[in-house]
């Protein structure tokens, strides 16, 4: 994938507009971590699902984007068994850009729009599905899009990336 093949945040907004989806965009300083994101939130903001995203591969080079609630900690061994994978590990920044067209810190479900080969499988944390609204970066970690969970998941499915649900019991032992 070359940089000219990668969508811009404006193109993501245009795709959402073309499907008449309601969303809100907030611009902010670059956010690299969950702690960074928590530091820019409005006091009392709640009710929406704040996400973190794990871009993983297995021994056979199969790839997954796991979208989890921001506080969720999962056991990658259990997740690998559930997904039918062998030994999950994090992908390199180069692989991230090649397949999802984003850099570390900007990973989000919207990055799946850049996976035109449909090589990345999409999984969503069961606990995140309890939220009516979801917050996600629009391919740039200097903005956050908020939209209805159902709209986001249906939108991604229409663009070739239906999701698989990750059960809540994939937690680290002792959690």
PyMOL commands that set and color helices and strands:
alter all, ss='L'
color gray80, all
select helices_A, chain A and resi 3-5+9-18+34-39+76-83+93-100+109-114+126-130+149-158
alter helices_A, ss='H'
color red, helices_A
select strands_A, chain A and resi 23-27+48-57+63-69+89-90+120-125+133-136+143-148+163-166
alter strands_A, ss='S'
color yellow, strands_A
deselect
rebuild
show_as cartoon
